[in-house]
C-alpha cells in the first residue's frame, strides 16, 4: 500500500506533467488537473495517517534504483550546463561543471563499493511536508486553471502556453514530494536540482526581458546552492561512508564532541538551504520571481521552493546541535528576519510585501533551527504549517485582485470591497491569520519567541532582532488590513462581480483550511507537530528538555482560552459590521484644508495655486527614506555575507 501512495505522490505528478505537456485541449486539461490534485492529496493524507515508515526501492524500471538516479543526476546537470551555454553564462556553466566533476568522483570513487541505502524513510516532519505540498500546492494548481486563462487573454497570446506551464507545475510538486520523502542524499540532490530547474522555467514563463533576467538570477543563485550540496555530499561520504540521512544523524548524535571536519559538510548544507530559501544576501531572486504568474509566486512561497531549504535544515539540525555553528545559524536567521521585515515596511507593492514577509518568516524558522532544541523545532514546524496556508492564500488573493483592478499596489485597494467583496473579505481574513491571535501563525511565533528566550544558547542580539522584527511585522500587516477594512465601500451593498469558478473555489477552500487549522491548532500541535519532533529526538536518542512551548496550550484550560478568544474576535467583527451598516453617508466629515476645501462633482479637495482644483489623496506613509530598498539592502547584504564567511570560512 505504501508503495502505491509514494508512487501517487512522487511519480504520478511527473506522468501527469508529461501528459499535460502533450495535451492541447483545454477541456481535457480542466478535467485532468483537478483529478490528479485530488489523487495526490488523498495519497498524501494516507501517508500521513500511516505514520513514519521505511521502504526499500531497489528496482526502478527494472534497473537498480541508485543507478537510475545516478543517470538522472548526470542528465540533469548536463542539461543545466547546456542551458548555461545558451544563456552565455560562464558562472552557471562553471558551477555546473564543478557539480559534474564532484558527482563523477562521488559515484565512481567514493561510492564504488557503497552499501545500499534505504530509499524512503520519512518521519513525521516529512509527512507533514507532503500534506502541505499536495493540499496547498494542489489548490494553487487548481487556482491556476482560471488564473492562466485571464493571464493569457491579457498577454494576447495566439498559442496557449498552459500545457508547458502545468507540466512544470506538476513536476515541481513531484520533485518536492521526492525531496522530503527520500532518505538517500544522492536521490535528494536530484529532486533538489529539479526544483531549481522548474523555478527557472516558471519565473521566465512569460518570456519578457524582465522575466528572463529574474529567471537567470534565480538559476545561478540556486546552482550555487546545488554546488554547496554536492560539496557536502563529498565530505559526508568521505568521512562517514554513507549518504543515508538516518545513519548520518545517528552517527553525529552519538558524538560528544563534534570536530570542525565533521561540521564542515553541514555548513555547506546550510549554505545550500540559504540559497533555496532566499535568505539574505540571496533574497533578490525571490523578490524578482514576483514577475511570474501568481500561481508560481504562491507555489514558491508556500508549498515548494523556499520550504525545501527550511526542510533540509530541520532534517539535518540534530547533527550540529550544541555547537557554535548552530548559534551562528540562529544569529543569521534572526538578522534575516529583522532585515527583511524592515524592507517590507517600505513597500506598497503587495507582492513585495508578501515576498519580504516570506523571507522574514523563513528567517524565523532558521533561527529556531539554530537554537536547536525540541521546543524550537516544534515552533519551527508550527510556523511552516500555518505560514504555508496563509501565504498561499494571500498570493492567490493578490493575483485575483491584480487581474481585476490592474494593480497590485495596496493603496489602490481602497474601496476594493465595493468591486470584489468576496475576494476583499478573504484577503482580510488571510492578513488576520498572519497578524492576530489566536490564529495559528501567531501561536507559532509566540512559541518560537518563548523557545528562543528559554534556550541556553539564547543571545541578546537574537532576542532583540526577533522582538524588533515582530514589531515591524505588526506595522506592515496592520497597514494593509486597515486599507481593506476602513474603505467607505464597506457601508454599501456591492454588486458581485464574475470570477472564474476554479479561482473562487481555491480561494474559498484555502481560506477555510486557514480558519479550520487555526481553530484546531491545539490538535495540530498535540497530535501532529509535537509527535513528529518527539519522534525525531527519540529515534536519535537526543535529549528533550523539560520545557515544550504550548504544553499548557493543549490542556483543557488552553482549549477554553483559545476558543474564548475566537468567540470574542467573532463578536467584535460582527458588531463592527453591524454598526458600519447604520452609519449614513452624510455622517462622514469632509477633510479640512485650512479653509480652502472645495468640491467638484463627487471629488473633495482644495483650491491650489492659480485657483486650480486639487483632489484630496489619502495614502499611507512608507518611510522609504529610512527603510527603502535602495537605502538598506546593500548594508543588509554585506552583513549577511559576513555571517556566511564566519559560518563556512571559520570551518575551513
C-alpha positions in Angstrom: 0.0 0.0 0.0 2.8 2.4 0.9 4.4 1.8 -2.4 1.3 2.9 -4.2 0.9 6.0 -2.1 4.5 7.0 -2.6 4.0 6.4 -6.4 1.0 8.7 -6.4 2.9 11.5 -4.6 6.3 11.2 -6.4 6.0 9.5 -9.8 2.4 10.3 -10.7 3.0 14.1 -10.9 5.7 13.6 -13.4 3.4 11.3 -15.5 0.6 13.9 -15.3 3.1 16.6 -16.2 4.2 14.8 -19.3 0.6 14.1 -20.3 -0.4 17.7 -19.8 2.6 18.8 -22.0 1.3 16.7 -24.8 -2.4 17.7 -24.4 -3.5 20.9 -26.1 -7.2 20.5 -25.3 -8.3 22.9 -22.6 -11.4 20.9 -21.6 -9.3 17.8 -21.0 -6.8 19.8 -19.1 -9.6 21.2 -16.9 -10.6 17.6 -16.0 -7.1 16.1 -15.6 -5.6 18.8 -13.3 -8.3 18.6 -10.5 -8.4 14.8 -10.8 -4.6 14.5 -10.3 -4.7 17.0 -7.5 -7.4 15.0 -5.6 -5.5 11.7 -6.1 -2.2 13.3 -4.8 -4.0 15.0 -1.8 -5.6 11.7 -0.8 -2.4 9.8 -1.2 -0.6 12.4 1.0 -3.2 12.2 3.7 -3.0 8.4 3.5 0.8 8.6 4.0 0.3 11.0 6.9 -2.3 8.7 8.6 0.0 5.7 8.3 2.8 7.4 10.1 6.6 7.0 9.6 7.8 4.1 7.6 10.8 2.5 5.8 10.5 1.5 2.2 13.2 -0.1 0.1 13.4 1.0 -3.6 16.0 -1.4 -5.1 14.4 -1.5 -8.5 13.0 1.2 -10.7 12.0 0.5 -14.3 13.6 -3.0 -13.9 17.0 -1.4 -13.1 18.9 -0.7 -9.8 17.3 2.5 -8.4 20.6 4.1 -7.4 21.9 3.6 -11.0 18.7 5.2 -12.4 19.1 8.2 -10.1 22.8 8.5 -11.0 21.9 8.6 -14.6 19.2 11.2 -14.0 21.6 13.3 -11.9 24.1 13.5 -14.8 21.5 14.1 -17.4 20.0 16.9 -15.4 23.4 18.5 -14.7 24.3 18.2 -18.4 21.0 19.9 -19.3 21.8 22.8 -16.9 25.3 23.0 -18.5 23.8 23.3 -21.9 21.3 25.8 -20.6 24.2 27.9 -19.2 25.8 27.7 -22.6 22.6 29.0 -24.3 22.4 31.8 -21.7 26.1 32.6 -22.3 26.7 32.4 -18.6 30.2 31.3 -17.6 29.1 31.4 -14.0 26.3 28.9 -14.4 28.5 26.7 -16.7 31.4 26.8 -14.3 29.4 25.9 -11.2 27.5 23.2 -13.1 30.8 21.7 -14.4 32.1 21.6 -10.8 29.0 19.7 -9.8 29.5 17.2 -12.6 33.1 16.6 -11.6 32.1 16.3 -7.9 29.3 13.8 -8.8 31.6 11.8 -11.0 34.2 11.5 -8.2 31.5 10.7 -5.7 29.8 8.0 -7.7 32.9 6.4 -9.3 35.4 6.6 -6.4 33.8 7.3 -3.0 30.7 5.2 -3.6 32.2 2.4 -5.7 31.5 -0.2 -3.1 28.9 1.6 -1.1 26.3 -0.3 1.0 22.7 0.2 -0.4 20.8 2.9 1.4 17.1 2.6 2.4 15.2 4.5 -0.3 12.4 6.2 1.6 12.4 6.7 5.4 10.0 9.6 6.1 9.3 10.7 9.6 6.6 13.0 11.0 8.2 16.1 9.5 8.4 14.6 6.1 4.8 13.5 6.1 3.6 17.0 7.3 5.5 18.5 4.3 4.0 16.0 1.9 0.5 17.0 3.0 1.3 20.7 2.7 2.8 20.2 -0.8 -0.2 18.2 -2.1 -3.0 20.0 -0.4 -1.8 23.6 -0.6 0.1 23.1 -3.8 -2.8 21.3 -5.3 -5.3 24.1 -4.5 -2.9 26.6 -6.1 -2.7 24.4 -9.2 -6.5 24.4 -9.5 -6.5 28.1 -9.0 -4.0 28.4 -11.9 -6.6 27.0 -14.3 -8.8 30.1 -14.1 -6.0 32.5 -13.5 -3.9 31.5 -16.5 -6.9 31.8 -18.9 -7.2 35.5 -17.9 -3.5 35.9 -17.8 -3.1 34.7 -21.4 -6.0 36.9 -22.5 -4.2 39.9 -21.1 -1.0 38.9 -23.0 -3.0 38.4 -26.2 -1.2 35.1 -26.9 -2.1 33.3 -30.2 -0.9 29.9 -28.9 -1.6 28.9 -25.3 1.5 28.1 -23.1 -0.6 26.4 -20.5 0.4 22.8 -21.4 4.0 23.6 -20.7 3.1 25.7 -17.6 1.0 23.0 -15.9 3.5 20.3 -16.9 6.2 22.1 -15.0 3.9 22.8 -12.0 3.3 19.1 -11.6 7.0 18.2 -12.0 7.6 20.8 -9.3 5.1 19.1 -6.9 6.5 15.7 -7.6 10.1 16.8 -7.1 9.2 18.4 -3.7 7.5 15.2 -2.6 10.5 13.2 -3.6 12.9 15.5 -1.8 11.1 15.3 1.5 10.5 11.5 1.4 14.0 10.4 0.3 16.5 9.0 2.8 19.3 8.9 0.3 21.0 12.3 -0.1 22.1 11.4 -3.7 18.4 11.0 -4.6 17.5 14.1 -2.7 20.1 16.1 -4.7 18.3 15.1 -8.0 15.0 16.4 -6.7 16.7 19.5 -5.3 18.1 20.4 -8.7 14.7 19.6 -10.4 13.1 22.3 -8.2 15.9 24.7 -9.3 15.2 24.0 -13.0 11.4 24.2 -12.6 11.7 27.6 -10.8 13.8 28.9 -13.7 11.3 27.9 -16.3 8.3 29.1 -14.3 9.8 32.5 -13.4 10.7 33.1 -17.0 7.3 31.7 -18.3 6.1 35.0 -19.9 9.3 35.4 -21.9 9.7 39.1 -21.3 13.1 40.7 -20.8 12.4 41.3 -17.1 11.1 37.7 -16.6 14.2 36.2 -18.3 16.5 38.4 -16.2 15.0 37.3 -13.0 14.8 33.7 -14.0 18.5 33.8 -14.7 19.2 35.3 -11.3 17.2 32.5 -9.7 19.1 29.9 -11.7 22.6 31.0 -10.8 21.9 31.5 -7.1 20.3 28.1 -6.8 23.0 26.4 -8.9 25.4 27.9 -6.3 23.3 26.1 -3.6 23.5 22.9 -5.7 27.3 23.2 -5.7 27.3 23.5 -1.9 25.0 20.4 -1.7 27.5 18.4 -3.8 30.4 19.6 -1.7 28.5 18.5 1.4 27.9 15.0 0.0 31.6 14.6 -0.9 32.7 15.4 2.6 30.0 13.3 4.3 30.7 10.2 2.1 34.4 10.6 2.7 34.1 10.9 6.5 31.1 8.7 7.2 31.0 6.3 4.3 27.2 6.7 3.7 24.7 9.2 2.3 21.8 7.8 4.4 20.3 10.7 6.3 19.3 8.3 9.1 22.8 6.9 9.5 24.4 10.3 9.3 22.2 11.8 12.0 22.7 8.7 14.2 26.5 9.0 13.9 26.5 12.7 14.6 24.1 12.3 17.6 26.4 9.7 19.1 29.4 12.2 19.1 30.0 14.1 22.3 32.5 16.4 20.7 32.0 17.4 17.0 35.2 18.4 15.2 35.5 21.1 12.6 35.9 18.5 9.9 32.7 16.8 10.9 30.8 20.1 10.9 32.1 21.4 7.6 29.6 19.5 5.3 26.7 20.7 7.4 27.9 24.3 6.9 27.7 23.6 3.2 24.2 22.2 3.6 23.3 25.4 5.4 24.6 27.5 2.5 22.5 25.4 0.1 19.5 25.9 2.3 20.0 29.6 2.5 20.1 30.0 -1.3 17.0 27.8 -1.8 15.1 29.7 1.0 16.2 33.1 -0.4 17.9 34.2 2.8 19.9 37.4 2.6 22.1 38.0 0.6 20.2 35.7 -1.8 16.8 37.4 -1.3 16.8 39.2 -4.7 16.0 36.0 -6.7 12.7 35.5 -4.8 11.7 39.2 -5.0 12.5 39.1 -8.7 10.3 35.9 -9.0 7.3 38.2 -8.5 7.2 38.9 -12.3 6.0 35.3 -12.8 2.3 34.5 -12.9 0.7 34.5 -9.5 0.3 30.6 -9.2 4.1 30.5 -9.5 4.6 33.0 -6.7 2.1 31.2 -4.5 3.9 27.8 -5.0 7.4 29.2 -4.5 6.4 30.8 -1.2 4.1 28.3 0.3 4.4 24.7 -0.8 7.6 24.2 -2.8 10.9 26.0 -3.4 11.6 28.0 -0.3 10.2 25.3 2.0 12.8 22.9 0.6 15.6 24.9 2.2 13.9 25.0 5.7 13.1 21.3 5.4 16.8 20.5 4.8 17.9 22.5 7.8 15.2 20.9 10.0 16.2 17.5 8.8 19.9 18.0 9.5 19.7 20.2 12.6 20.3 17.4 15.2 23.7 16.8 13.5 25.1 20.2 14.7 23.1 20.7 17.9 25.0 22.3 20.7 27.8 23.7 18.5 29.0 27.2 17.8 27.9 26.7 14.2 24.3 26.3 15.4 24.4 29.6 17.2 25.8 31.3 14.1 22.8 29.9 12.1 20.4 31.3 14.7 22.0 34.7 14.5 21.9 34.6 10.7 18.2 33.7 10.7 17.4 36.4 13.3 19.2 39.0 11.3 17.4 38.0 8.1 14.1 38.2 10.0 14.6 41.8 11.2 16.3 43.0 7.9 13.5 41.8 5.6 10.7 42.9 8.0 12.3 46.3 7.8 12.3 46.2 4.0 8.6 45.1 4.0 7.7 48.3 5.9 8.8 50.5 2.9 6.7 48.6 0.3 3.3 49.3 -1.1 3.6 46.6 -3.8 1.5 43.8 -2.3 3.7 41.0 -3.9 6.8 42.6 -2.5 5.3 42.8 1.0 4.4 39.1 0.8 7.9 38.3 -0.6 9.8 40.0 2.2 7.4 38.7 4.7 8.1 35.1 3.4 11.8 35.6 3.7 11.4 37.0 7.2 9.4 34.1 8.4 11.8 31.7 6.8 14.5 33.5 8.8 12.5 33.0 12.0 12.3 29.3 11.2 16.1 29.2 10.6 16.5 31.0 14.0 14.6 28.1 15.6 16.8 25.6 13.8 19.9 27.3 15.1 18.5 27.3 18.7 18.3 23.6 18.0 16.1 22.4 20.9 13.0 20.3 20.8 11.0 23.4 21.8 12.3 25.5 19.0 11.8 22.6 16.5 8.2 22.4 17.5 7.8 26.1 17.0 9.5 26.0 13.6 7.3 23.2 12.4 4.2 25.1 13.5 5.3 28.2 11.6 5.9 26.1 8.5 2.4 24.7 8.6 0.5 27.9 9.1 2.7 30.1 7.0 2.2 27.8 4.0 -1.5 28.0 4.2 -1.8 31.7 4.8 0.8 32.9 2.4 -0.5 30.7 -0.4 -3.9 32.2 0.2 -2.7 35.8 0.2 -0.7 35.4 -3.0 -3.8 34.0 -4.8 -5.8 36.9 -3.5 -3.3 39.5 -4.8 -3.2 37.8 -8.2 -7.0 37.8 -8.4 -7.2 41.5 -7.3 -4.5 42.5 -9.8 -6.4 40.9 -12.7 -9.5 42.8 -11.8 -8.2 46.3 -10.9 -5.0 46.2 -12.9 -2.7 47.0 -9.9 -1.0 45.2 -7.1 -0.4 48.4 -5.1 -2.2 48.2 -1.7 -3.0 51.9 -2.0 -5.2 51.0 -5.0 -7.1 48.5 -2.8 -9.1 51.3 -1.1 -12.7 50.6 -1.9 -11.9 47.1 -3.0 -14.9 45.7 -1.1 -17.2 47.6 -3.5 -15.6 45.9 -6.5 -14.7 42.5 -5.2 -16.5 41.9 -1.9 -15.7 38.1 -1.6 -12.0 38.5 -2.6 -11.6 41.6 -0.3 -13.1 39.7 2.6 -10.9 36.6 2.0 -7.8 38.8 1.7 -8.6 40.5 5.0 -9.0 37.1 6.6 -5.7 36.0 5.2 -4.0 39.0 6.7 -5.7 38.4 10.0 -4.4 34.9 10.1 -0.9 36.3 9.8 -1.4 39.2 12.2 -3.9 38.4 15.0 -4.1 35.9 17.8 -5.3 33.2 18.3 -4.7 32.3 14.6 -2.0 29.6 14.1 0.7 31.8 12.7 0.8 34.0 15.8 0.7 30.9 18.1 3.7 29.6 16.2 5.6 32.9 16.5 4.8 33.1 20.2 6.1 29.5 20.7 9.3 30.5 18.8 9.9 33.6 20.9 9.4 31.6 24.1 11.6 28.8 23.0 14.4 31.2 21.9 14.2 33.1 25.2 14.4 29.9 27.3 17.2 28.3 25.3 20.6 28.0 27.0 22.4 29.5 23.9 20.0 32.4 23.5 21.8 35.6 23.0 20.7 39.2 23.5 21.1 40.1 19.8 18.9 37.2 18.7 16.1 38.2 21.1 16.5 41.9 20.1 16.2 41.0 16.4 13.2 38.8 16.9 11.4 41.4 19.0 12.2 44.3 16.6 11.2 42.3 13.5 7.9 41.3 15.2 7.1 45.0 15.7 7.8 45.7 12.1 5.6 42.8 11.1 2.6 44.3 13.0 3.3 47.6 11.2 3.0 46.4 7.6 0.3 43.8 8.2 -1.9 46.3 10.1 -1.4 49.0 7.5 -2.6 46.7 4.7 -5.5 45.4 6.7 -6.5 48.9 7.6 -6.8 49.8 3.9 -9.1 46.9 3.3 -11.4 47.3 6.3 -11.6 51.1 6.5 -12.9 51.6 3.0 -16.0 53.7 2.6 -17.3 50.9 0.3 -17.9 48.8 3.4 -21.0 50.9 4.0 -22.5 50.0 0.7 -24.1 46.8 -0.7 -21.7 45.9 -3.5 -22.7 44.2 -6.8 -21.0 40.8 -7.0 -18.5 40.5 -9.9 -17.8 37.5 -12.0 -14.8 35.3 -11.3 -13.6 32.0 -12.7 -15.1 29.1 -10.8 -11.6 27.5 -10.2 -10.3 30.7 -8.8 -13.1 31.3 -6.3 -13.1 27.6 -5.3 -9.4 27.6 -4.5 -9.7 30.9 -2.6 -12.6 29.7 -0.5 -11.1 26.3 0.2 -7.7 27.6 1.3 -9.5 30.3 3.4 -11.5 27.5 5.1 -8.3 25.5 5.6 -6.6 28.5 7.2 -9.5 29.1 9.6 -10.1 25.4 10.4 -6.4 24.8 11.1 -6.3 27.8 13.4 -9.4 26.7 15.1 -8.0 23.2 15.8 -4.4 24.4 16.4 -4.2 22.6 19.8 -5.0 19.4 17.9 -2.4 20.2 15.2 0.2 20.8 17.9 -0.7 17.8 20.1 -1.4 15.1 17.6 0.8 16.1 14.6 3.6 18.6 15.2 4.6 17.6 18.7 4.8 13.8 18.0 6.8 14.5 14.8 9.5 16.3 16.7 9.5 13.9 19.6 9.8 11.0 17.2 13.0 12.5 15.7 14.5 13.1 19.1 13.6 9.6 20.3 15.0 7.9 17.1 18.4 9.6 17.6 18.4 9.4 21.4 18.6 13.1 21.7 17.8 14.8 25.0 14.5 16.6 25.2 14.5 19.5 27.7 11.6 19.7 30.2 10.0 22.7 28.6 7.9 22.4 25.5 6.2 25.6 24.2 2.5 25.3 24.0 2.2 22.5 26.6 -0.4 24.4 28.5 -2.0 25.3 25.2 -3.1 21.7 24.6 -4.7 21.3 28.0 -8.4 21.7 28.7 -7.7 25.2 30.1 -5.7 26.1 26.9 -8.6 24.9 24.7 -11.1 27.1 26.6 -8.9 30.2 26.3 -8.3 29.8 22.6 -11.9 29.3 21.8 -12.9 32.2 24.1 -10.6 34.4 22.0 -12.2 33.2 18.8 -15.6 34.0 20.2 -14.5 37.5 21.2 -13.0 38.1 17.8 -16.1 36.9 16.0 -18.3 39.1 18.2 -16.1 42.1 17.6 -16.2 41.7 13.8 -19.9 41.1 13.8 -20.5 44.2 16.0 -18.3 46.4 13.8 -20.0 45.2 10.7 -23.5 45.9 12.1 -22.5 49.4 13.2 -20.9 50.2 9.9 -24.2 49.5 8.1 -26.0 52.0 10.3 -23.7 54.9 9.6 -25.2 57.2 6.9 -23.0 58.5 4.2 -23.6 62.1 5.2 -22.1 61.4 8.7 -18.6 61.4 7.2 -16.9 64.7 7.7 -15.0 66.3 4.8 -11.3 66.7 5.2 -10.1 70.1 6.4 -7.7 72.1 4.3 -7.3 75.4 6.3 -10.4 76.9 4.9 -9.5 76.0 1.3 -11.8 73.0 0.9 -13.6 72.6 -2.3 -15.7 70.1 -4.2 -16.0 69.3 -7.9 -18.6 66.7 -8.6 -18.0 63.7 -6.3 -14.4 64.7 -5.6 -13.3 66.6 -2.5 -10.1 68.7 -2.5 -8.8 72.2 -2.3 -8.0 75.2 -4.4 -4.3 75.4 -5.1 -2.1 77.8 -7.0 -3.8 79.7 -9.8 -7.1 78.6 -8.3 -6.6 75.1 -9.7 -8.7 72.4 -8.0 -6.5 69.7 -6.4 -8.4 66.5 -5.4 -7.6 65.1 -1.9 -5.4 62.0 -1.9 -5.2 59.5 1.0 -2.1 57.4 1.4 0.0 55.7 4.0 3.5 56.8 4.9 6.1 54.2 3.8 9.3 55.6 5.4 11.3 54.9 2.3 13.9 57.5 3.3 14.7 55.2 6.3 13.8 51.6 5.2 13.7 51.9 1.4 15.4 49.1 -0.6 18.0 51.4 -2.0 18.8 52.6 1.5 19.3 49.4 3.5 19.6 46.4 1.1 23.3 46.9 0.4 24.1 47.1 4.2 21.9 44.0 4.9 23.7 42.0 2.2 27.1 43.0 3.4 26.4 42.0 7.0 24.8 38.7 5.8 27.8 37.9 3.7 30.0 38.4 6.8 27.8 35.8 8.6 28.3 33.3 5.7 32.1 33.8 5.8 32.1 33.1 9.5 29.8 30.1 9.1 31.8 28.4 6.3 35.1 30.1 6.3 35.6 29.6 10.0 35.4 25.8 9.5 37.8 25.6 6.5 
